[in-house]
Amino acid sequence: MATTVASRDTLRLESLRAFFEPAQVAVIGASTDFTKIGGRPIHNMKIAGYKGRVLPINPTVKEVQGLPAFPDLASVDGPVDMAIVVVPQARGLVEPAIRSCIDKGVKAAIILSSGFAEIDAKGAAAQARIAAAAKEAGLRIMGPNCMGTMNANTGMIATFTSGLVDSGPDIGGISIASQSGAFGSHCFMLARERGLGINLWATMGNQADVEFSDCVAYMAEDPNTKVVMGYIEGIQDANKFQAALAHAQAQKKPIVLMKVGTSDIGSAAAASHTASLTGSDAVFDAMLKQYDVYRARSIDEMFDVAYAASFGKFPVTPDLGVITVSGGVGVIMADAAAEAGLTLPELPKATQKAMRKLVPFAGTRNPLDVTAQFINDTSLMKPMYEALLDDGGYGSSICFGAAVGLNTAMMAKITPQLEAIGAKYPDRALAMSIVSRPETRAALEAAGFMVFEDPSRGINAIAALHYFGKAFNAKGKRKAPPKLPKGAPKVEAGKALNETASKALLAASGVPMVDERTVTSAAAASKAATEIGFPVVMKIVSADILHKSEIGGVILNVASAKDAQAAYKTLLERAATKAPKAHVDGVMVAPMISDGVETIMGVVRDPIFGPTVMFGLGGVFVEVLKDVTFRVAPFGVDVAMEMIGEVKGRAMLDGVRGAPPSDVAALAKALAQLSSFAAANADTLETVDVNPFLVRPKGKGAVAVDALVIGQGAPTGGH
């Protein structure tokens, strides 16, 4: 969920146009040998049919690959939109080349040359000088140490990738942005092998100027792009990254992203490769969800989802209709659907009866198992789909047909029926799981059917389409983050608050807290406990003792005034013995609440995205299962409800073993309120820990029983 959508001017998207739509392209360091790096961009543009002007810059020859060469950029007659720089940095030729671009008034320069920040400090200094000079002159830089850009529609192939041999790339709706040049080239070649058409393609390398975020925003706006597929290792500018995702989100443009560095070792490798901060992977994952980005965990998944999204069908409901010629595969598909979060509602009874008339031994619930009879009678295809999509009303469907795609005669009968289905249901996500030849696959895709050999991968891709469908349907309907009460106090940097002060601060900010008293004598403890009502809980109050249970600083179920006096003395004795250096502010007395489900919520300050709210179920769910979820602050109650729904222990809040359902609405409101508190104190807040936060039965609300607020730079004590 984006709180602010950046404008095109803020993102400077127009300045990127020359990287993808140049009318003239100069190659500084052009080679007569098309197998060399300096020769490949020229060769690639020739075979791809680029209609613009290609200008080889080489002072030693008159002609390069059949094109007139120029000794330098200044000798070129007329303007130059973009320059590709391939001269070696080791000979100190890159900086003069960029200076010649500035003097010529070139709009964009792609530096394919390596030897900069990815190598050493000397290279980093040279990179910084180039970036500064280009910025002052208004010259946009891609790279250095990148593999360039391409526009499949125009044949502008400004890269030295070896993926092109005899012809240009297949044209389609997938645009690819990759920080890594080698990985970007790998993706391009995989797309060709899979028969996937691409639109725009860019690799950023060291990101001296143009970043991954810039390219994603530009691609998302491009009308020929149906889906953006991205590979990222780290982020340089969090605000720009979020602005780019918000720009795509506002246009309902799906983004499928693969972000590496999820493990400690992977994160270290990414940082050394890109000199970018990777931050907490859990926080990064949460941020992507807020901007409706689908995060792929493998190359296969990234391609499957991007391929599926390129069809532009995004079901709003999770209902899936399944047709199969194999009962066993039907079970596999049902399991895959359940794991992916899709549902398989049963077909209406009347429809099942009609299907059994067609195939008496069919399984008719959903999956619709027509067995091998499908092979004997291909006319079943049309009524089967109509049963699913008309009577069942499913937003998506998949049909497992085994190897039928290899049978030319059968496909000649089936394809016209599928074409009719595709035309009749243009808004449904339709998929076939078959083994097929390229020409068969192309015919089915033209009819509107995604084609997968593995039915489970097809179902996972459909689940991703539903992920986008829910997000796009919610666009413009997101709840605003709640406001803080007027005069809410601020967190002070360098200060750690004790429990009482922390609760008071959060309560004043709208986060519900349990009624409690802090006392400094045994008599006062007895009086407070009597007024609150027994039983009560009593805790030591000290900013120097962060983990009270470790010193026995909590006493539960205090049942009488006499017990309250004794508990007060016991707590002070334990603090003096086990934390002798701690400053004790007193003892807190609060009611014992036993009718709530324990949850935990808090705030952590991510080094990239700032204050981030965490939520989970208490007890074993947090301590052992690490069952928590995150969102970047601030957000509204709808996002808070999404967080609650993501934890595996969610059923505990619905009531189990006779327990009443919990007040989830009150919990969501508190989470959203905490997010607003965190955002309002972004510059001074380090952490917030609210544990436990008790969610009482529906209608009774929710309250924090314990809380701790720590400002940035505050001493955390030793206990």
Disulfide bonds with the S-S distance in Angstrom:
none
